[in-house]
Amino acid sequence: MIQFQYERAATTKAAVSALVNSSNAKFIAGGTNLVDLMKRNITAPTKLVDINQVPLKDIQQQNGKISIGALALNSRVAEHKLIIEKHPLLSQALNAGASPQIRNMATVGGNMMQRTRCHYFYDTALPCNKREPGSGCGALEGLNRMHAVFGTSEQCIAVHPSDMCVALVALDATVLVAGPKGERRIPFEEFHRLPGKQPEKDNTLQNNEMIVSVEIPDNAFSKNSHYMKVRDRASYAFALVSVAAALNMDGKIIKEARLAMGGVAHKPWRLKEAEKALIGKTASEETFRQAAEIAMQGAKAYKYNAFKLKLGPNVIVEALKNAADLV
Ligand code: SF4
């Protein structure tokens, strides 16, 4: 580990200012991913700006939406009365992620900023375009069982590891960020990016910008939603495939639908065509199977992850059945 400066910021403005004019400075809050990355020499910031004292921990109802501060702990969000009542999908997704100890340290902003768990990314002896642009991708021809089937590029086939983000993209959340030029909002679906020719870039944050909060608009999905995660172990494992499913139903008729997948792409993967196919239909296994087929169109497997092409639609169907109370 190299030496680095350490600085504390008590306001959003001070935090953003602390990054300006410091090349390769990073924010630190819970540190559940960043400290690992530093210990393994994947990243070597010259300065850490500790933002734990910035007052961004509130979870509150505002006009037509719930705002969750970027520094709210994952465990607190999952257990918060407003979230359980209005967005149980998010609560379920958070509880499916990591271990209780990590959820007690990890923040909402940090969860969004966590990096892929691709083994080649974490092994500095092996090529990885995300860690070292231009060095190659060890996973393309290597052990790629955990890797993406949607939106890949020749440069990178990694997946985003978050469960929380899969629920947030399904819930049409918005990210409020602050930077030297002021605040702006980014639709959650546009916050994370596909690898393309720049796999080293995970998201669309600009230089020196900081996540302030995540906003979830009110919706009618609280009665019929389900987060389903399939993984190698019962806990503390990343998703092979996960699905966030939410329905707004009138009896058995689907009025609105939201679907997103995790463990399949470089970003939380929203399934808008499959959502459209569900609207106006009667909730049934057959309806859900048809939507799942549409959802998987365009998926491409690599040597060791072809099982995701079968697992994916099955998890979509099961998540939708649970959401619709058909189990
Ligand atoms: Fe690196 Fe991406 Fe290839 Fe993994 S899949 S080795 S993160 S470039």
Boltz pocket constraint, residues with backbone or C-beta under 6 A from the ligand:
constraints:
  - pocket:
      binder: B
      contacts: [[A, 116], [A, 118], [A, 119], [A, 120], [A, 121], [A, 127], [A, 128], [A, 129], [A, 130], [A, 131], [A, 136], [A, 137], [A, 138], [A, 139], [A, 140], [A, 155], [A, 156], [A, 157], [A, 158], [A, 199]]
      max_distance: 6.0
